[in-house]
Amino acid sequence: METYKILKQSNINQDNFINYISQRNIPYIQGNCKSSFGIEYDPERYKDFIADDFIFSKIKQDNVNQLIVTNEMYIELYKNSKKLGLSMETYESNKFDDYDSLFNYLDEKNITWDDKAFLNFLNKEEITITKVSYRTAFQRRALHLRNNGIIGFDPEICKEDRLCKNLKKLIDTLNFGLRVLNNE
């Protein structure tokens, strides 16, 4: 499983931040938009990366932001999963130990993901979705998205053109919203 921290450069009037990443030989994956990307993620290396004075000053100067995935974003991804070539497999939250216990609870209450009642339920119960696991519709490759903006995926995804295009589309959708999907 390859893991990346999803980032977005908001100040596009500056040099592309990816140039600085490339100069440091840091592996990255780029969305279709040059300001939408992810850098290879390892907790210790990432900590060292942002502690580097030059990189930190570039992060501030270029207004590079880390992705935080909200419950609302997960629900919108679920509703639009076919456009992204994904199907949801499981999800985890801060208040339920595993997928089955949350799923059973929701089933008892007759609440589904595409229902406004689900979002109301999450907010009322102060539940945060922490991770959603997906499979690609084509070739059933694994992909995981954490609420801290970490995306993990089967390395084979980048070897298949259609899957790689959908991964780039997902990265852009996470950074720029549903307008990415609506502009196709």
PEVEN-V968055 format. One record per backbone hydrogen bond with DSSP energy under -1.0 kcal/mol. NH is the residue of the N-H (numbers start at 1). CO is the residue of the C=O. Records with the same first field share a line. If there is no record, write none. Layout:
BEGIN
NH=CO / CO
END
This chain:
BEGIN
2=153
4=151
5=39
6=149
7=37
8=65
9=35
10=63
11=62
12=10
14=11
19=16
21=17
22=18
23=19
24=20
25=22
26=21
29=38
31=36
36=33
37=7
38=29
39=5
40=27
41=3
46=42
47=43
48=44
49=45
50=46
51=47
56=52
57=53
58=54
59=55
60=56
61=57
62=58
64=59
65=8
67=6
69=147
74=70
75=71
76=72
77=73
78=74
79=75
80=76
81=78
84=80
85=82
86=81
87=135
89=133
90=133
92=131
94=128
102=98
103=99
104=100
105=101
106=102
107=103
108=104
109=105
111=106
115=112
118=115
120=116
121=117
122=118
123=119
124=120
125=121
127=122
130=92
131=92
132=145
133=90
134=143
135=87
136=141
137=85
143=134
144=152
145=132
146=150
147=130
149=146
151=4
152=144
153=2
154=142
157=154
159=156
164=160
165=161
166=162
167=163
168=164
169=165
170=166
171=167
172=168
173=169
174=170
175=171
176=172
177=173
180=177
182=178
183=179
184=181
END
